[in-house]
Amino acid sequence: MKGRIAEQYDNLYASKDNVFNDGLPQKAAMYIPQYLLSGTVLDVGAGEGQNALYLAKKGFVVTAIDLSQVGLNKIKAAAEIERLHLKTCVADIEHYQHQDKFAAHLFSFVLHHLNTENAIRVLETAKRQTLPGGIHVIATFANQGGLYERAKKSGRFYPSVETLEKLYDDWEILEKDVFERASLAKDKQGNHLINETILLVARKIQKTP
């Protein structure tokens, strides 16, 4: 499964530049500098790097991980040109091991590639690996729309708003938005599948001594 996904995105990123969002940072990434002045960020499923590069320019210390070596090579090349310091790592988030805690985790349209059990485990692990006062920013396809209808028998993670909120009921919800978004996937007529999307920003509560 992971090998097929890596090959799919390697081919996609090799086919053209700026596959997603015309190379501009996504709305999800822009929430991080709104709530944090500085710190370390783990960009999960960094793709071609529009979010990682944007955050590095804002002064954050970014680690970008992805299954696609082609995507990460693009990030490294752009970072060298712009003299930005960020780390890249080819990694499967289900098995990614690191000792550091991060000020922010960014999950932008990556969780639907995982089955539900593994996606929840990944988020719970990331919560433990977040500094007090740190944030998670999640943009993910929800359980309403064409993409979900096509994939709902797969067992992959397409949560409801309530499911995602419950996962963060011990954190402070800072932002929540639900909107429709076109996916790369197409129907038999060649139309992009439209799906409901959840954008959630949550902050880890700092415990008082």
C-alpha positions in Angstrom: 0.0 0.0 0.0 2.6 2.5 1.1 4.8 1.6 -1.9 1.9 2.3 -4.3 1.2 5.6 -2.7 4.9 6.6 -2.8 5.1 5.6 -6.5 1.8 7.5 -7.3 3.1 10.7 -5.8 6.6 10.4 -7.2 5.0 10.2 -10.7 2.6 13.0 -9.9 5.3 15.4 -8.6 7.6 14.4 -11.5 4.9 15.2 -14.1 4.7 18.9 -13.3 5.5 21.6 -10.7 3.0 23.0 -8.2 0.6 20.1 -8.3 -1.4 21.5 -5.3 -2.7 25.0 -4.7 -0.4 26.5 -7.5 2.6 26.2 -5.1 1.0 28.6 -2.6 0.8 27.7 1.1 -2.5 26.2 2.1 -4.9 27.9 4.5 -4.1 25.3 7.2 -0.4 26.3 7.3 -1.2 29.9 7.7 -2.8 29.3 11.1 0.5 28.3 12.6 2.1 31.8 12.6 -1.2 33.2 13.9 -0.9 31.2 17.1 2.9 30.7 17.5 5.6 33.2 17.2 8.3 30.6 16.6 9.2 27.0 17.3 9.6 23.6 15.6 7.0 22.3 13.1 6.6 18.8 11.8 4.9 19.0 8.4 3.4 15.5 7.8 2.9 14.7 4.1 4.8 17.7 3.0 4.5 17.0 -0.7 6.3 19.6 -2.8 6.8 21.8 0.2 4.6 24.8 -0.3 3.7 24.7 3.4 7.1 23.8 4.8 8.8 26.5 2.7 6.3 29.1 3.8 6.8 28.3 7.5 10.6 28.2 7.1 10.4 31.7 5.7 8.3 32.7 8.7 11.2 31.6 10.9 10.0 28.3 12.1 12.3 25.3 12.3 10.6 22.8 10.0 10.9 19.1 9.5 9.2 17.9 6.3 8.3 14.3 6.0 6.7 12.5 3.1 6.7 9.1 1.3 7.7 10.8 -2.0 11.4 11.3 -2.5 10.6 13.3 -5.6 8.6 15.8 -3.6 11.2 16.1 -0.9 13.9 16.7 -3.6 11.9 19.6 -4.8 11.7 21.0 -1.2 15.5 20.7 -0.8 16.2 22.4 -4.1 13.9 25.3 -3.3 15.3 25.6 0.2 18.8 25.8 -1.2 17.9 28.5 -3.6 16.2 30.6 -0.9 18.8 29.7 1.7 16.2 28.3 4.1 17.1 25.8 6.8 14.8 22.9 7.0 15.0 19.1 7.4 13.5 16.6 5.1 13.0 12.9 5.7 11.4 10.1 3.6 9.1 8.5 6.1 5.9 6.7 6.6 4.1 8.6 9.4 2.7 5.3 10.8 6.3 4.3 11.7 8.1 7.6 11.9 10.3 7.6 15.0 11.7 10.8 16.6 12.7 11.9 20.0 11.9 15.6 19.8 8.7 17.3 20.7 7.3 19.8 18.3 5.6 23.1 18.9 3.3 22.3 16.0 2.2 19.4 13.8 0.6 20.1 10.4 -1.5 17.3 8.8 -2.7 18.7 5.5 -4.7 16.2 3.4 -2.7 13.2 4.4 -4.8 11.3 7.0 -7.2 9.9 4.4 -4.4 7.7 3.2 -4.4 5.8 6.5 -6.9 3.4 7.8 -9.0 4.7 10.7 -7.3 2.8 13.5 -3.8 3.9 12.4 -4.8 7.5 11.8 -6.2 7.8 15.3 -3.0 6.1 16.7 -0.8 8.6 14.7 -2.8 11.6 16.1 -2.6 10.3 19.6 1.2 9.8 19.3 1.5 13.3 17.8 -0.4 14.7 20.8 2.1 13.2 23.2 5.0 14.6 21.0 3.7 18.1 21.2 5.0 20.7 23.6 2.6 22.2 26.1 1.0 25.2 24.5 1.7 23.7 21.1 -0.8 23.2 18.3 -2.1 20.7 15.8 -3.5 21.9 12.5 -5.5 19.4 10.6 -7.1 19.6 7.2 -8.7 16.4 6.1 -11.5 15.0 4.0 -14.6 14.2 5.9 -17.3 11.5 5.7 -19.5 13.4 3.2 -19.0 13.7 -0.5 -17.9 11.9 -3.6 -14.4 11.0 -2.5 -15.7 9.4 0.7 -18.5 7.5 -1.2 -15.8 6.0 -3.4 -13.5 5.0 -0.5 -15.9 4.3 2.4 -15.5 0.5 2.1 -11.7 0.9 2.3 -11.8 1.6 6.1 -9.6 4.7 5.5 -9.9 7.7 7.8 -12.8 10.0 6.7 -14.0 11.4 10.1 -17.0 13.4 11.0 -16.5 16.7 12.7 -17.7 15.1 16.0 -15.1 12.3 15.7 -12.2 14.8 15.2 -13.4 17.0 18.0 -13.6 14.1 20.3 -10.0 13.2 19.6 -9.1 16.6 20.9 -11.6 16.9 23.7 -8.6 17.3 26.2 -7.2 20.2 24.1 -8.5 23.7 23.4 -10.2 24.0 20.0 -9.0 27.3 18.5 -10.5 27.1 15.0 -13.0 24.8 13.2 -14.3 25.1 9.7 -16.2 22.8 7.3 -16.2 23.4 3.6 -16.3 21.6 0.3 -13.2 21.0 -1.7 -12.4 19.4 -5.0 -10.0 16.4 -4.8 -7.5 15.2 -7.5 -9.6 12.1 -8.0 -12.1 12.1 -10.8 -15.4 10.3 -11.6 -16.0 8.4 -14.8 -17.0 11.6 -16.6 -13.7 13.2 -15.7 -15.0 15.6 -13.1 -13.1 16.1 -9.9 -14.8 14.5 -6.9 -16.1 17.1 -4.4 -15.9 16.3 -0.8 -16.6 17.9 2.6 -13.4 19.0 4.3 -12.7 19.7 8.0 -10.1 22.2 9.1 -9.3 22.0 12.8 -6.8 23.9 14.9 -6.3 22.7 18.5 -3.9 23.7 21.3 -2.4 21.5 24.0 -3.4 22.8 27.3 -0.5 23.8 29.6 -1.0 22.2 33.0 -0.5 24.4 35.9 2.0 23.2 38.6 
